Amino acid sequence: MSVLDEEEFVMLRKYKGKVKVENVERIIDLIEEEMKKTDKLKTAAIYVFANNVEEIKSNKELYEIILKTLEKFSPKLGFDNVVELIKSSIS
């Protein structure tokens, strides 16, 4: 079974063409920047989400799936690899 067949990536593909990829990339980039300071994905995401409330509220379910995907797969595949898989799933 490919990682792309996992539930999280199947759910992300439902957003293909329905969201602005640039906005998602910006949020993920901000999370990555914060992770350099804290080394904790969840803490970084909470901080970024709090500072980008309007964007997060407009696509709450999407960002919940993204966070869940990052948490689940980053330890195994690496943050950058998971980000690339997320981007390819929604674009």
Helices and strands as residue ranges (DSSP letters): G 3-5, H 7-13, H 21-38, H 41-51, H 53-58, H 60-77, H 79-90
